[in-house]
Amino acid sequence: MVLADRGYDHDKYRRLVRELQIRPLIARRGTEHGSGLGRQRWVVEQAFALLHAFRRLRIRWEIRADIHEAFLKPACALICRRRLTSLR
């Protein structure tokens, strides 16, 4: 499933996503904001914001994907650790 805001409300984008056998969940233009789509997208946007706290991940300097992933995994582990310790 792909979640998107009203900026992607076009049949062209829906068709492209369906061709990849992915169900699009795109907000319609002209409808009220009470669809609940924002609550689901907020989780992803918050994750990106947390990862951007790590300068090395904010701007991708590494060309090789394996090196970038080597920085990404510890960052995710640190984020999870901080979240879990704050629940105590």
MINUVO-963893 format. One line per 5 residues: their letters; for each residue x, y, z of N, C-alpha, C. Coordinates in steps of 0.2 Angstrom, whole numbers. Atoms other than C-alpha are relative to their C-alpha. Example, Ala and Ser with C-alpha at 12.3 -4.5 7.8 and 13.67 -1.06 7.14 Angstrom:
! MINUVO-963893
as	4 -6 0 62 -22 39 4 6 0  -4 -6 -1 68 -5 36 -4 5 3
***
This chain:
! MINUVO-963893
mvlad	4 -6 0 0 0 0 5 6 0  -3 -6 0 6 17 -4 -4 6 2  4 -5 -3 0 32 6 3 7 -3  -3 -6 3 1 49 -2 -6 6 1  5 -6 -2 -7 67 0 -3 2 -7
rgydh	4 -2 6 -18 77 -12 5 2 -6  -4 -2 5 -3 83 -22 1 -6 -6  -1 6 4 -2 65 -30 -7 -2 -3  7 2 2 -21 64 -34 -1 1 -7  1 0 7 -20 60 -52 0 -7 -3
dkyrr	1 7 2 -25 45 -62 7 -3 -3  -6 2 2 -8 44 -69 4 -4 5  -4 2 -6 0 41 -52 -3 -7 2  3 6 -2 -13 28 -47 1 -5 -5  -1 5 5 -11 19 -63 7 -3 1
lvrel	-7 2 -1 8 18 -61 1 -5 6  -1 4 -6 7 11 -43 -4 -6 -1  4 7 1 -7 -2 -48 4 -4 -5  -4 4 4 5 -8 -62 5 -4 4  -5 3 -4 17 -12 -49 -3 -5 5
qirpl	4 4 -4 3 -22 -40 0 3 7  0 -3 -7 3 -10 -25 -7 4 0  6 -3 -1 -13 -3 -19 1 8 2  -1 -7 -2 -13 16 -19 -6 3 5  4 -3 -5 -21 26 -4 2 7 -1
iarrg	-1 -7 2 -21 44 -11 -6 4 2  5 -5 -1 -31 58 -4 -3 3 -6  3 -3 6 -44 65 -16 0 8 1  0 -7 0 -43 84 -20 -8 2 1  7 -2 -1 -59 93 -14 -3 -3 5
tehgs	4 3 -5 -63 82 0 3 2 7  -2 -3 -6 -62 86 18 6 -4 3  -6 3 -3 -47 82 29 -1 -6 5  2 5 -5 -56 69 40 1 -7 -3  -1 7 2 -50 54 30 4 -5 4
glgrq	-4 3 -5 -38 49 43 7 -2 -3  -6 2 3 -24 47 30 6 3 3  -6 -4 -3 -13 60 39 3 -4 6  -3 4 -6 -12 49 55 5 -6 -2  -4 5 2 -5 35 45 7 2 -3
rwvve	-6 -3 3 8 46 35 4 3 6  -4 -4 -5 13 55 51 6 -5 3  -5 5 -2 22 39 57 6 0 -4  -6 0 5 33 38 42 4 7 0  -4 -7 0 37 57 42 4 1 7
qafal	-3 -1 -6 41 56 60 7 -4 0  -5 4 0 53 42 57 6 3 -4  -5 -4 4 62 52 43 3 6 4  -2 -6 -4 63 67 55 5 -3 6  -4 2 -5 71 56 69 7 -2 -4
lhafr	-6 2 3 84 49 56 4 6 -2  -3 -6 2 88 67 50 4 3 6  -4 -2 -6 95 70 68 7 -2 -1  -7 3 1 110 60 62 2 4 -6  -3 -4 6 120 72 51 2 -4 -6
rlrir	-3 4 6 128 58 41 -6 -3 -4  6 3 4 110 52 36 -4 6 -3  4 -5 3 103 69 33 2 2 -7  -2 -1 7 113 72 18 4 -7 -2  -4 6 2 119 56 9 6 1 -3
weira	-6 -1 3 137 58 7 3 -7 -4  -3 7 3 141 39 3 -3 -1 -6  3 3 6 139 33 -14 -2 -7 0  2 7 0 139 15 -10 -6 -1 5  5 1 -4 123 9 -3 1 -4 6
dihea	-2 4 -6 131 -4 9 3 5 5  -3 -4 -5 141 10 18 -6 5 3  5 -4 -2 125 21 19 -4 -5 5  4 4 -5 116 6 27 4 -2 6  -4 1 -6 130 3 39 -1 6 5
flkpa	2 -5 -4 126 20 46 -7 0 2  7 0 -1 107 18 45 -2 -5 5  2 5 -5 106 2 55 2 2 7  -1 -2 -7 115 9 71 -5 6 2  5 -6 -1 104 25 69 -6 -3 2
calic	7 3 -1 88 15 69 1 -4 7  -1 3 -6 95 5 84 0 5 6  0 -5 -5 99 21 94 -7 3 1  6 -3 -1 82 28 90 -5 -5 4  4 5 -3 73 12 96 2 0 8
rrrlt	-2 0 -7 84 12 112 -2 6 4  2 -6 -3 80 30 116 -8 0 1  8 1 -1 61 26 114 -1 -5 5  1 5 -6 62 11 125 2 2 7  -2 -2 -7 72 19 139 -5 6 2
slr	5 -5 -2 59 34 139 -6 -3 2  6 3 -2 45 22 142 1 -3 7  0 3 -7 52 16 159 -2 5 5
***
